[in-house]
Amino acid sequence: MKRKFGDRANWRRVTQRQFKSKFVESELFKGYVTSYSIHALRDPLWKTYGGHTFRIADKGYTWLQYYPKGAHFVVTAMFDDQGDIVEWYIDVCKTQGVTDQGVPWFDDLYLDIVVLKNGEVFLLDEDELDDALSRGLITVRDYDMATETAREVLHCIREHQFPYFAMSLDHYRTGFAQNDIARSGGEHDTV
C-alpha cells in the first residue's frame, strides 16, 4: 500500500507548481479540498482509457482534490489550461489524514475509478488489488473494503448521486480553488 500526498512534492515531472489546501465544512461536503496548479513540467502526462487518449497534466492544468472526512475514497477533478474538465479520478483508499504542515494524504488501496467528461466510467486495477491480496500486502478486510467502496461509488455515479462532479465544476468555475483556499491561510506554494 502506497501513501500518496496531495502536494505531490516528489512528482519530478512537475518542476513548478502551486499547492493550496483548506478544510471545508458545508451541507454538501466535510473534509479537505486541495488545489494543485501546474506552472511548468518536463513532459505532459497522457493516459488512455477505452481507446480514448487524454492529456491529464500539462502547463496551466489544475487538479482539485477532495478528501471527504471518514470516506474510503479521494476524488481528483482534472482541469485543462482552458478550464475544461478532462476527467475525474477516484482513488479507493484505506485511510486518509493530514500532515502537520496541512497536506492531506491517503493510503491507496489500488482500485481506481475514472469518469470521463463524456460520462464513460472505467474501473481500474482490479488485478493490482487481487495481486496485493495474494502477496499479503493487504488483508482480506482491506480487500473487501476496497471492493465494497468501489461498488458503492459506482452505484452513486450510475444513480447520478455522486456530488463531486457538479461540486468540482462549480468550485473551479467560481474560483473556489484560487480564492477561498488562498484566503483560508492554507496556501502552500512549492517550486
Secondary structure, 3 states (H helix, E strand, C coil): CCEEECCCCCCCCEEEEEEEEEEEECCCCEEEEEEEEEEEECCCEEEEECCEEEEEECCCCEEEEEEECCCCEEEEEEECCCCCEEEEEEEEEEEEEECCCCCEEEEEEEEEEEEECCCCEEEECHHHHHHHHHCCCCCHHHHHHHHHHHHHHHHHHHCCCCCHHHHHHHHHHCCCCCCHHHHCCCEEEEC
